[in-house]
């Protein structure tokens, strides 16, 4: 069957699952691939089946701020918002690792919100969950010190990849946390002195 068992876990309505299978496509994306970009009008609603996607927001100066991850069986709330309001995207969604994603054409999503209460609930819950997550991100930016944000960022990445050895550059962290590479490198060295992590070439090991 085209629809994965993970998608089947999301919905119990067999008719809805059959429609998803008929109108959507399953696409394999390599790591570091943009599946949604800034100012784009989304044509499809993505549901991650395998892999991991990160969502970034652009500021007025062209910088970026990491908002949240999209895990398996999750969708992008910001893309949903754009689809519902016919607005251009204000975010960028990038695969963190090789990912399989189900792409559902926007027009069917809007129809299913009327036809299938289960789909409507999925959309509302996705929007609500991400709204709370974005509020937490804003709280961290406004009220938490950068070293606390950095450590939480590394912890979350470690949980998502299920490893304490993270293959990541200081520049990538700086981009995600809306900082500079020099500042991030300085904080990482401070954390290393506190024996919280160990720095290596192109990698960070959490203790």
C-alpha positions in Angstrom: 0.0 0.0 0.0 1.3 3.5 -0.9 0.4 5.0 2.5 2.8 4.0 5.2 1.8 2.3 8.4 2.8 5.5 10.2 0.3 7.5 8.2 -2.3 4.8 8.9 -1.6 5.3 12.6 -2.6 9.0 12.2 -6.1 8.3 10.7 -8.7 5.6 11.3 -11.0 6.6 8.5 -10.3 4.2 5.6 -12.0 6.5 3.1 -9.7 9.4 4.1 -6.6 7.1 3.9 -7.7 5.9 0.4 -8.0 9.5 -0.8 -4.6 10.4 0.6 -3.2 7.5 -1.3 -4.9 8.5 -4.5 -4.0 12.2 -4.6 -0.7 12.5 -2.8 2.9 11.6 -3.7 5.7 10.1 -1.6 8.9 11.8 -2.3 12.4 10.9 -1.1 14.5 14.0 -0.3 18.3 14.1 0.3 19.7 15.8 3.4 20.0 19.6 3.2 17.1 19.9 0.7 14.7 22.9 0.8 11.1 21.5 0.6 9.6 24.9 1.4 11.3 28.2 0.8 10.7 31.9 1.6 8.0 33.8 -0.3 6.8 30.6 -2.0 3.1 29.8 -2.3 2.9 26.2 -0.9 1.2 23.8 -3.4 1.3 20.8 -1.0 0.9 19.9 2.6 4.0 17.8 3.8 3.7 15.0 6.3 7.1 13.5 7.3 7.1 9.7 7.1 10.8 9.2 7.7 13.7 11.5 8.5 13.7 15.0 10.0 13.0 18.5 8.8 13.9 21.8 10.4 11.9 25.1 10.0 13.6 28.5 9.9 12.3 32.0 9.9 13.9 34.9 8.1 14.3 38.3 9.7 14.4 41.7 8.0 18.2 41.7 7.7 18.3 38.3 5.9 19.3 36.3 9.0 17.6 33.1 10.1 16.1 31.8 13.3 15.5 28.1 14.0 11.8 27.6 15.0 11.1 23.8 15.3 11.7 20.3 13.9 9.1 18.3 12.0 9.4 14.6 13.0 7.7 11.6 11.5 3.9 11.8 11.4 4.0 15.6 11.8 3.4 18.4 9.4 4.5 22.0 9.1 2.0 24.4 10.8 3.4 27.5 9.0 2.8 25.8 5.6 -0.8 24.9 6.8 -1.3 28.5 7.7 -0.2 29.7 4.3 -2.4 27.0 2.6 -5.5 28.1 4.6 -5.0 31.8 3.9 -3.4 31.6 0.4 -0.4 33.5 1.7 3.3 33.3 0.7 5.6 31.4 3.0 7.5 33.3 5.7 9.6 30.2 6.6 12.0 27.8 5.0 11.8 24.0 5.7 15.0 22.0 5.1 15.6 18.3 5.5 18.2 17.6 8.2 18.7 14.0 7.0 17.5 11.9 4.1 13.7 12.0 4.5 10.5 10.5 3.0 7.7 13.0 2.8 4.1 12.6 1.7 3.0 15.7 -0.2 -0.8 16.4 -0.2 -2.1 19.0 -2.7 -3.4 22.0 -0.9 -6.8 22.0 -2.5 -7.6 18.5 -1.1 -6.5 19.5 2.4 -9.0 22.4 2.4 -11.8 20.1 1.1 -11.0 17.4 3.7 -11.3 19.9 6.6 -15.1 20.0 5.7 -15.5 16.4 4.7 -13.5 14.6 7.4 -13.6 15.6 11.0 -10.5 13.5 11.7 -8.5 15.5 9.2 -9.8 18.8 10.6 -8.7 17.6 14.1 -5.3 16.8 12.8 -4.9 20.3 11.2 -6.1 22.1 14.4 -3.9 20.0 16.7 -0.9 20.6 14.4 -1.5 24.4 14.4 -2.0 24.5 18.2 1.1 22.4 19.0 3.4 24.4 16.8 1.9 27.7 18.1 2.9 26.7 21.6 6.4 25.6 20.3 7.0 28.9 18.6 6.0 30.8 21.7 8.6 28.8 23.7 11.2 29.7 21.0 10.3 33.4 21.4 10.5 33.2 25.2 14.0 31.6 24.9 15.2 34.3 22.4 13.8 37.1 24.7 14.5 35.8 28.1 17.2 33.1 28.1 20.9 33.6 27.7 22.5 32.3 24.5 24.5 29.7 26.3 21.3 28.2 27.7 19.7 28.3 24.3 22.7 26.7 22.7 22.8 23.8 25.2 19.1 23.1 24.7 19.5 23.2 21.0 22.3 20.6 21.2 20.2 18.4 23.5 17.2 18.5 21.2 19.4 17.6 18.2 20.9 14.7 20.2 17.5 13.4 21.0 16.3 13.6 17.4 19.3 11.8 16.1 19.6 9.4 19.1 23.3 10.0 19.4 25.6 12.1 21.6 28.0 12.7 18.7 26.6 15.5 16.6 28.1 16.1 13.1 27.6 19.9 12.9 29.6 23.0 12.2 29.8 26.1 14.4 28.4 28.1 11.4 25.3 25.9 11.2 24.6 26.4 14.9 25.1 30.2 14.5 22.7 30.3 11.6 20.0 28.4 13.5 20.4 30.5 16.6 20.6 33.8 14.8 24.1 34.5 16.1 27.7 34.7 14.8 30.1 31.9 14.4 32.6 33.6 16.6 30.1 33.9 19.5 29.0 30.3 19.1 32.6 29.1 19.1 33.4 31.1 22.2 30.4 29.6 24.1 31.2 26.1 22.9 34.7 26.4 24.3 33.3 27.6 27.6 31.0 24.6 27.7 33.9 22.3 26.9 35.9 23.8 29.8 32.9 23.0 32.1 33.1 19.4 30.7 29.6 19.6 29.3 30.8 18.6 25.8 33.9 17.8 23.8 34.7 19.7 20.5 36.1 17.9 17.5 36.7 18.6 13.8 33.2 19.1 12.5 31.6 17.4 15.4 30.4 17.9 19.0 30.2 15.2 21.6 27.8 15.7 24.5 29.0 14.3 27.9 
